[in-house]
Amino acid sequence: SISRRYKFGMRPKKYFKNKVMPEMKETFAILGFSYQHAYTLFKAFIEIDFDNSAEITVVEFHKFLGLKPSRFSERIFGILDLDESGALEFNEFVIGIWNFCTYDALLITKFAFDIFDIDDLGKLQMAECEALIRMVYDEADADPDLMKKIDADNDGEITIDEFADLIRRQPQILQPAFDMQRALRAKCFGAKYWEIATEKRKEDFAGYDSLANSSWESIQKILLIKEKEREEQAKREQEEFVAEAHERMTEHKEKKTEQFSEQQARREKTLARIRSKELPEEKDERENWESFAECKVNMESDCEFSRLAWRIDERQIMWDLIDKLKEMHEVTMNAQEARDLSLAEGPDGDAKAEAYLKTKAGKKKIKFDTTVCYANMIHRNWAKGNALQRVLAPMFKPEVEGQVTYLARFVRRWACGNRGDLDIAYTEAVGTTRSSYHKQERERTIDHYLDLRKQAEQDFKDLVTEVIELFGTRNTRWEKLYDSNAKRGQEYYYYNWKIGKTTACKDGEDPAICEVCDEEIEAVDFKCFNCNTLRSNVNQPKYHGRTPLDQLMEVTYLNAKENDLSALDQKKKDEDEELQMDVEDDEAEGFLGRAMRSTRKFKRSFRKSYGGKKIADIGSSVTRTFRKSIDKG
């Protein structure tokens, strides 16, 4: 009975699951046996194997089939015995059962023919054919009439094709072989199961079950092709699984990216709405820029002498607007900075912090910060705990702030039982990261507005330069006027309304007016000789002297530099002389030397402060006083 224990004292079901199935799982799958079918075959094998030897002898095999032993059946058993050990192991039993039970009439014919076609010539001599018939029927002599039917052409031999054609017409010739297959099918799963398996074998392996191959060559090729198919199928399934997993991951990433993009779009929309609201300071500055643009248009219009007073007033208005715009722009930037700082510390900073926390670097930082917070928490708690905890508490405090000790890393890794403290530490770490991002956003905003202020300062400098080039300085007495009655090309001229001087615009070019002293610079002069000021960038293009202007300015620069160096050399020489006098005083002995050194220092300090001759007189009187004291003493 299969209820008995099998090898290693194990129940058959457990032995099959733990021992047989892991070793033969691939073979079962190739042959198309389900787990239940495979176990049924194993139970049949155990029923045959009465002595628990894990092998089936020829006697046990015939007893299982309920057939009388014959030379033909023994020969079939020998063919099933792949290792020629005289007994069938379970794997040989399974492969042999599947192979023999899925034979159709043609393959059984080929199987019987191969028994005596030892040299694989594809034909049998009549003596071999007679031996085959005697073995099949287990008789001493073959039927002469049957032998005549087999050798119909009387050539003394029969080919596999002739033999197959004969069996197709008279299948009773191999009836014992068909009876043995029928008995084996009935014992294992029934005839209906094997008829389906036979048809499947014809569909899948018709090319391998040809008459050119032996039965065992066929089964080996079938197993090989099945194994390759299973490997290819497993490879395809693995590729499909990887592709599906990659697709799911891609979809997940795309979904997350889409969600993040939507969040960012909503954030940008909210921030744009907030920033689109015009601040009162921005409105005031915009209105003043409009007034300045209008005033600039007025200044660019032609002005006749009759409107000179209006032109002078318009100039003052324009320069007052420039000063006002400069002040208002600073006020506007302060208001914008305050608004953006509130956003950086609020929704803007939160959004960027959340985006950072989802990145790989953000997760790594959160993990590290969580460990730091957790270690600090343990250090604080254990410092107030029992004696052992107080001893271990310093081991959680790193020497450098913001670092983590090895003990803290170990406890953090194995602290699964105390999730509450870890959750608190995680929340604290996330809060720290958000605060850090708010701080970074604040610093970035401040730096941004520092750059904007520098740019604004340069822009206003450029604006002043442009206004001076077009209309002159704030306090200039020169105005560009238009005379409609003048000759063509001489309509424009400059008029100094303070001294009543008029200067024509020669060849359409404006005269050079010094921005420092408001005097006219001659076209051939490289500088204003009234105030000794070099031509400005505005006036340099109006120079028409023989010597190139850059050479003259370079010479002037070198002379000035030489004068500065001479002054520095003289100053250094004076300091060296004073230092030498101090050294001589140090070498002098007695109270008189110290008094003279003190007097000289006193004189130098007063000379630097006031530079008057009375200081020298005071120093001399002090020296005389010291000398008299020494003489008396």
C-alpha positions in Angstrom: 0.0 0.0 0.0 1.2 3.5 -0.7 0.4 4.4 2.9 3.7 2.8 3.8 6.8 4.8 4.4 9.2 5.1 1.6 12.9 5.9 1.5 14.5 7.8 4.4 11.4 6.9 6.4 9.4 9.5 4.6 5.8 9.3 3.4 5.5 8.9 -0.4 3.8 12.3 -0.7 6.5 14.1 1.3 9.2 12.2 -0.5 7.8 13.1 -3.9 7.5 16.8 -3.0 10.9 17.1 -1.3 13.1 14.7 -3.3 11.5 13.7 -6.6 9.8 17.0 -7.8 12.9 19.3 -7.5 15.0 16.8 -9.5 12.4 16.0 -12.2 10.3 19.1 -12.4 11.8 20.1 -15.8 11.3 16.6 -17.2 7.6 16.5 -16.1 7.1 19.9 -17.7 8.7 18.8 -21.0 6.6 15.7 -21.2 3.4 17.6 -20.3 2.8 16.0 -16.9 1.0 18.1 -14.3 1.9 17.9 -10.7 -1.0 15.5 -10.0 -0.2 13.3 -13.1 3.5 13.1 -12.0 2.4 12.1 -8.5 0.1 9.5 -9.9 3.0 8.0 -11.8 5.1 8.1 -8.7 2.3 6.2 -6.8 2.2 3.6 -9.5 6.0 3.3 -9.3 5.8 2.7 -5.6 3.0 0.1 -6.0 5.4 -1.8 -8.4 8.4 -1.2 -6.2 7.4 -3.5 -3.3 10.8 -3.7 -1.7 11.4 0.2 -1.6 14.6 -0.2 -3.6 13.7 2.8 -5.8 14.0 0.4 -8.8 11.6 -1.8 -10.7 12.7 -5.3 -11.7 11.4 -7.1 -14.8 9.3 -9.4 -12.6 7.7 -6.4 -10.8 7.1 -4.8 -14.2 5.2 -7.7 -15.6 3.3 -8.2 -12.3 2.2 -4.6 -12.5 0.9 -4.9 -16.1 -0.7 -8.3 -15.4 1.0 -9.8 -18.4 2.7 -13.1 -18.9 6.5 -12.5 -19.3 7.7 -13.1 -22.8 10.9 -12.5 -24.7 9.3 -9.6 -26.5 8.1 -7.9 -23.2 11.5 -8.6 -21.6 13.2 -7.0 -24.7 10.9 -3.9 -24.3 11.9 -3.7 -20.7 15.5 -3.9 -21.6 15.1 -1.0 -24.1 13.4 1.1 -21.4 16.4 0.4 -19.1 18.6 3.2 -20.4 21.6 2.5 -18.1 21.3 -1.2 -18.7 21.3 -1.9 -14.9 18.6 -4.6 -15.2 16.1 -2.4 -13.4 14.1 0.8 -14.1 14.6 3.9 -12.0 11.8 6.4 -11.7 13.1 8.7 -14.4 13.5 5.8 -16.8 10.0 4.6 -15.9 8.5 8.1 -16.5 10.2 8.6 -19.9 9.6 5.0 -21.0 5.9 5.2 -20.1 5.4 8.5 -21.9 7.4 7.3 -25.0 5.7 3.9 -25.3 2.2 5.0 -24.5 2.2 7.9 -27.0 3.3 5.6 -29.9 0.8 5.2 -32.8 0.7 2.0 -34.9 3.5 3.3 -37.2 5.9 4.1 -34.2 5.1 0.7 -32.6 6.1 -0.9 -35.9 9.3 1.1 -36.0 9.9 0.2 -32.3 9.6 -3.5 -33.0 11.7 -3.2 -36.2 14.5 -1.4 -34.3 14.8 -4.3 -31.9 16.5 -6.5 -34.5 17.9 -3.8 -36.8 21.0 -3.6 -34.7 23.3 -2.2 -37.4 20.8 0.5 -38.3 20.7 -0.5 -42.0 16.9 0.0 -42.2 16.3 -3.5 -43.3 16.1 -7.0 -41.8 17.2 -10.4 -43.2 14.5 -13.0 -43.3 16.3 -14.8 -40.4 16.1 -11.7 -38.3 12.5 -11.1 -39.3 11.6 -14.7 -38.3 13.3 -14.2 -34.9 11.2 -11.0 -34.5 8.0 -12.9 -35.1 9.0 -15.7 -32.8 9.8 -13.2 -30.1 6.6 -11.3 -30.5 4.4 -14.4 -30.3 6.8 -16.1 -27.9 6.8 -19.3 -30.0 9.5 -21.7 -31.1 8.7 -21.5 -34.8 7.3 -18.7 -36.9 4.2 -19.3 -39.1 5.4 -20.1 -42.7 2.4 -18.4 -44.3 3.0 -15.3 -42.3 6.7 -15.3 -43.4 5.6 -15.6 -47.0 3.4 -12.6 -46.6 6.2 -10.6 -45.1 8.7 -11.5 -47.9 6.3 -10.8 -50.7 9.0 -10.1 -53.4 11.1 -13.1 -52.3 14.3 -11.0 -52.2 15.3 -12.5 -48.8 15.1 -9.2 -46.9 12.5 -6.6 -45.8 12.9 -2.9 -45.4 11.3 -0.7 -42.8 8.9 0.7 -45.4 7.8 -2.8 -46.5 7.4 -3.9 -42.9 5.4 -0.7 -42.0 3.1 -1.2 -45.1 2.5 -4.8 -44.0 1.6 -3.9 -40.4 -0.8 -1.2 -41.7 -2.6 -3.9 -43.7 -2.3 -6.7 -41.1 -1.9 -5.1 -37.6 -2.5 -8.5 -36.0 1.1 -9.4 -36.8 2.3 -7.2 -33.9 -0.8 -7.7 -31.8 1.1 -8.6 -28.6 2.9 -5.2 -28.8 -0.4 -3.4 -29.1 -1.8 -5.4 -26.2 1.1 -4.5 -24.0 0.6 -0.8 -24.9 -3.1 -1.1 -24.1 -2.4 -2.6 -20.7 0.2 0.1 -19.8 -2.2 2.9 -20.8 -5.0 1.4 -18.7 -2.7 1.3 -15.7 -1.6 4.9 -16.1 -4.3 7.6 -16.7 -6.4 5.5 -19.1 -6.6 5.2 -22.9 -8.4 8.6 -23.5 -5.5 10.6 -21.9 -2.9 8.8 -24.0 -4.9 9.2 -27.2 -4.8 13.0 -26.7 -1.1 12.9 -25.8 -0.5 10.8 -29.0 -2.2 13.4 -31.2 -0.2 16.2 -29.5 3.0 14.2 -30.2 2.0 13.9 -33.8 1.4 17.7 -34.0 4.6 18.8 -32.2 7.1 16.1 -33.2 6.0 14.5 -36.5 9.4 15.5 -38.0 11.4 13.7 -35.3 9.2 10.6 -35.2 10.2 9.6 -38.8 11.1 6.2 -39.9 14.7 7.4 -40.3 15.1 7.8 -36.6 15.1 5.1 -34.0 12.5 5.3 -31.2 15.1 6.4 -28.6 16.6 8.9 -31.0 13.2 10.3 -31.4 12.6 10.6 -27.6 16.0 12.2 -27.1 15.3 14.8 -29.8 11.9 15.4 -28.5 13.2 16.0 -25.0 15.9 18.3 -26.4 13.5 20.4 -28.5 11.1 20.5 -25.6 13.9 21.7 -23.3 14.9 24.4 -25.8 11.3 25.5 -26.2 11.0 25.8 -22.4 14.2 27.7 -22.2 13.0 30.1 -24.9 9.6 30.3 -23.3 11.3 31.1 -19.9 13.5 33.7 -21.7 10.5 35.3 -23.3 8.6 35.3 -20.1 11.6 36.9 -18.3 11.9 39.5 -21.1 8.2 40.1 -20.9 8.3 40.4 -17.1 11.3 42.8 -17.3 9.6 44.8 -20.1 6.3 44.9 -18.1 8.2 45.9 -14.9 10.0 48.6 -16.9 6.8 49.8 -18.4 5.1 49.9 -15.0 8.1 51.8 -13.6 8.1 54.1 -16.6 4.3 54.7 -16.2 4.8 55.3 -12.4 7.6 57.8 -13.1 5.6 59.5 -15.8 2.6 59.7 -13.5 4.8 61.1 -10.7 6.4 63.5 -13.1 3.0 64.6 -14.4 1.7 65.1 -10.9 4.9 67.0 -9.9 4.6 69.1 -13.1 0.9 69.8 -12.3 1.9 70.9 -8.8 4.7 73.0 -10.1 2.3 74.6 -12.7 -0.2 75.4 -10.0 2.6 76.8 -7.8 3.9 78.9 -10.7 0.4 80.1 -11.5 -0.2 81.0 -7.9 3.1 82.8 -7.7 2.5 84.5 -11.0 -0.9 85.7 -9.8 0.7 87.1 -6.6 3.5 88.8 -8.5 1.1 90.1 -11.2 -0.6 92.2 -8.5 1.1 95.6 -8.9 2.5 97.0 -5.7 1.7 100.6 -4.8 5.4 101.4 -5.1 5.5 99.8 -8.5 2.6 101.9 -9.6 4.2 105.1 -8.4 7.5 104.3 -10.1 5.7 103.4 -13.4 3.8 106.7 -13.4 7.0 108.6 -12.8 8.8 106.7 -15.7 5.9 107.8 -17.9 6.4 111.4 -16.8 10.1 111.1 -17.5 9.5 109.7 -21.0 7.1 112.6 -21.7 9.6 115.1 -20.4 12.4 113.5 -22.6 10.2 113.9 -25.6 9.7 117.6 -24.8 13.4 118.1 -24.4 14.0 116.4 -27.8 11.7 118.8 -29.5 13.0 122.0 -31.2 13.1 125.0 -29.0 13.3 128.6 -30.2 14.7 131.5 -28.2 11.2 132.7 -27.2 10.7 129.5 -25.2 14.1 129.6 -23.5 12.5 129.9 -20.0 10.3 126.9 -20.6 13.3 124.9 -21.7 15.3 125.8 -18.6 12.3 124.8 -16.4 11.8 121.5 -18.4 15.5 120.6 -17.8 15.1 121.0 -14.0 12.0 118.9 -14.1 13.8 116.1 -16.0 16.7 116.0 -13.6 14.4 116.1 -10.6 12.5 113.1 -12.1 15.8 111.2 -12.5 16.7 111.8 -8.8 13.1 110.9 -7.8 13.1 107.7 -10.0 16.4 106.6 -8.4 14.9 106.9 -4.9 11.6 105.4 -5.9 13.3 102.4 -7.6 15.1 101.6 -4.4 11.8 101.8 -2.5 10.1 99.5 -5.1 12.9 97.0 -4.9 12.6 97.0 -1.1 8.9 96.3 -1.4 9.5 93.5 -4.1 12.2 92.0 -1.9 9.9 91.9 1.1 7.1 90.3 -1.0 9.5 87.6 -2.5 11.0 86.9 1.0 7.6 86.2 2.3 7.0 83.8 -0.6 10.4 82.2 -0.1 9.6 81.5 3.5 6.1 80.3 2.6 4.7 78.5 -0.5 7.7 78.9 -2.7 10.1 77.5 -0.2 7.7 74.6 0.7 7.3 73.6 -3.0 11.0 73.5 -3.6 11.6 71.6 -0.4 9.0 69.0 -1.3 10.6 68.6 -4.8 14.0 68.2 -3.2 12.8 65.6 -0.7 11.6 63.3 -3.6 15.0 63.2 -5.2 17.7 60.6 -4.4 19.9 63.2 -2.7 17.0 64.5 -0.7 16.1 61.0 0.5 19.7 60.3 1.5 19.9 63.6 3.4 16.6 62.8 5.2 18.0 59.4 6.2 21.2 61.0 7.6 19.3 63.9 9.3 16.9 61.3 10.8 19.9 59.4 12.3 21.4 62.7 13.7 18.0 63.6 15.3 17.5 60.1 16.6 21.1 60.0 18.1 20.5 63.4 19.8 17.2 62.2 21.2 18.8 59.1 22.7 21.7 61.2 24.1 19.2 63.5 25.8 17.1 60.7 27.2 19.9 58.4 28.3 21.8 61.2 29.9 18.8 61.3 32.4 18.4 57.5 32.5 19.9 54.7 34.7 23.6 54.2 35.4 24.3 52.1 32.2 22.5 54.6 30.0 24.4 57.5 31.5 27.6 55.7 30.7 26.6 55.0 27.1 25.0 58.4 26.5 28.3 60.2 25.5 28.8 57.6 22.8 25.9 59.1 20.9 27.3 62.6 21.0 29.8 63.1 18.1 32.9 65.2 18.4 31.9 67.3 15.4 28.4 68.8 15.3 26.3 67.3 12.5 28.1 64.0 12.4 27.0 60.6 13.5 28.8 58.1 15.7 29.1 54.3 14.9 26.9 53.4 17.9 24.2 55.8 16.7 24.2 54.2 13.2 24.0 50.7 14.7 21.1 51.6 17.0 19.3 53.5 14.2 19.6 50.5 12.0 18.2 48.0 14.5 15.7 50.3 16.2 12.7 48.7 14.5 11.0 48.0 17.8 10.9 51.7 18.7 9.3 53.2 15.7 7.7 56.0 17.7 11.1 57.7 18.3 12.2 57.1 14.8 9.0 58.7 13.4 9.6 61.7 15.7 13.2 62.0 14.5 12.0 61.6 10.8 9.5 64.4 11.3 12.1 66.6 12.9 14.5 65.9 10.0 11.9 66.8 7.4 11.2 70.0 9.3 14.9 70.8 9.4 15.2 70.2 5.7 12.2 72.5 5.0 13.7 75.2 7.3 17.0 74.8 5.5 15.3 75.3 2.1 13.5 78.3 3.4 16.8 79.8 4.6 18.4 79.0 1.2 15.5 80.6 -0.6 15.8 83.7 1.6 19.5 83.9 1.0 19.0 83.4 -2.8 16.3 86.1 -2.8 18.6 88.5 -0.9 21.5 87.8 -3.3 19.2 88.2 -6.3 18.1 91.7 -5.1 21.7 92.7 -4.4 22.5 91.9 -8.0 19.4 93.8 -9.1 20.5 96.9 -7.0 24.0 96.7 -8.6 22.5 96.5 -12.0 20.0 99.3 -11.3 22.9 101.5 -10.1 24.7 100.9 -13.4 21.6 101.5 -15.4 21.0 104.9 -13.7 24.7 105.8 -14.4 24.1 104.9 -18.0 20.9 107.0 -18.0 22.7 110.0 -16.6 25.4 109.7 -19.2 22.8 109.5 -21.9 20.9 112.5 -20.6 24.1 114.5 -20.3 25.1 113.6 -23.9 21.7 114.6 -25.2 20.7 117.6 -23.1 23.7 118.5 -20.9 24.2 118.6 -17.1 21.6 119.7 -14.5 23.3 123.1 -13.9 24.5 123.9 -17.4 23.8 127.4 -18.7 23.9 126.2 -22.3 20.7 125.4 -24.2 20.4 124.1 -27.8 18.0 126.4 -29.6 16.5 126.5 -33.1 16.3 129.4 -35.4 13.7 129.0 -38.2 15.0 132.0 -40.1 18.6 130.9 -40.3 20.2 129.4 -43.4 19.8 125.7 -44.1 22.3 123.7 -42.0 22.7 126.6 -39.5 19.3 126.3 -37.8 20.7 125.0 -34.5 23.0 126.8 -32.1 24.0 126.8 -28.5 23.2 129.8 -26.3 24.7 130.5 -22.8 21.9 132.4 -21.2 24.0 133.5 -18.2 26.7 135.4 -20.2 24.7 135.8 -23.5 27.3 133.8 -25.6 26.3 132.0 -28.7 28.1 129.1 -30.4 27.1 127.7 -33.7 26.8 124.0 -34.4 29.4 123.4 -37.0 28.6 120.8 -39.6 25.7 119.6 -37.5 28.0 118.8 -34.5 27.3 120.1 -31.0 30.1 122.0 -29.2 32.0 120.3 -26.4 30.8 121.7 -23.0 32.8 120.8 -19.9 30.5 119.0 -17.4 32.6 120.4 -14.5 32.9 124.1 -15.1 30.4 124.5 -17.9 32.9 126.2 -20.2 33.2 125.5 -23.9 36.1 123.3 -24.9 37.8 124.2 -28.1 37.7 121.5 -30.8 41.5 121.2 -30.8 42.0 121.0 -27.0 42.3 117.6 -25.4 41.1 118.9 -22.1 39.3 121.8 -20.5 42.1 124.3 -19.6 39.7 126.3 -17.5 39.4 123.6 -14.8 42.2 121.3 -16.1 39.7 118.4 -16.6 40.2 115.8 -19.4 37.5 115.4 -21.9 34.6 113.1 -20.8 33.3 110.2 -22.8 30.6 112.5 -24.1 33.1 115.1 -25.3 35.8 112.8 -26.7 34.1 112.3 -30.1 34.0 116.1 -30.5 37.9 116.4 -30.5 39.5 117.5 -33.8 43.1 118.1 -33.0 46.1 116.9 -34.9 47.6 114.7 -32.3 45.4 111.6 -31.5 43.5 112.2 -28.4 44.4 108.8 -26.8 48.1 109.6 -27.0 47.6 113.0 -25.3 45.5 111.5 -22.6 48.1 108.7 -22.1 50.9 111.3 -21.7 48.7 113.2 -19.2 48.1 110.1 -17.3 51.8 109.1 -17.2 52.8 112.6 -16.0 50.2 112.5 -13.3 51.4 109.1 -12.3 55.0 110.3 -12.3 54.0 113.3 -10.1 52.2 110.9 -7.7 55.3 108.6 -7.6 57.5 111.6 -6.9 55.3 112.7 -4.0 55.3 109.2 -2.6 59.1 109.0 -2.9 59.5 112.3 -1.1 57.1 111.1 1.6 59.1 107.9 2.0 62.3 109.8 2.1 61.0 112.0 4.9 59.8 108.9 6.8 63.2 107.3 6.5 65.0 110.4 7.8 62.6 110.5 10.8 63.2 106.8 11.4 67.0 107.4 11.3 66.7 110.2 13.8 64.7 107.9 16.1 67.4 105.3 15.8 70.0 107.9 16.8 67.9 109.0 19.7 67.7 105.3 20.8 71.4 105.1 20.8 71.8 108.3 22.9 72.3 107.8 26.6 70.4 109.4 29.5 67.3 111.3 30.0 68.2 113.9 27.3 68.0 111.3 24.5 64.6 110.1 25.6 63.4 113.7 25.9 64.5 114.5 22.4 62.8 111.4 21.0 59.6 112.3 22.8 59.7 115.8 21.5 60.2 114.7 17.9 57.2 112.3 18.1 55.1 115.1 19.6 56.1 117.4 16.7 55.2 114.8 14.1 51.8 114.1 15.5 50.9 117.8 15.7 52.4 118.3 12.2 50.1 115.6 10.8 47.1 117.0 12.6 47.6 120.7 11.9 50.7 121.3 9.9 51.3 124.8 11.4 54.7 126.4 12.2 53.6 127.0 15.8 53.9 123.3 16.4 57.6 123.5 15.7 57.9 126.5 18.1 56.1 124.5 20.8 58.4 121.5 20.2 61.5 123.8 20.5 60.2 125.3 23.7 59.6 121.9 25.2 63.2 120.8 24.2 64.6 123.9 25.8 62.7 123.2 29.0 64.0 119.7 29.1 67.6 120.9 28.6 67.3 123.5 31.4 66.0 120.8 33.7 68.9 118.5 32.9 71.4 121.4 33.4 69.9 122.2 36.8 69.6 118.6 37.8 
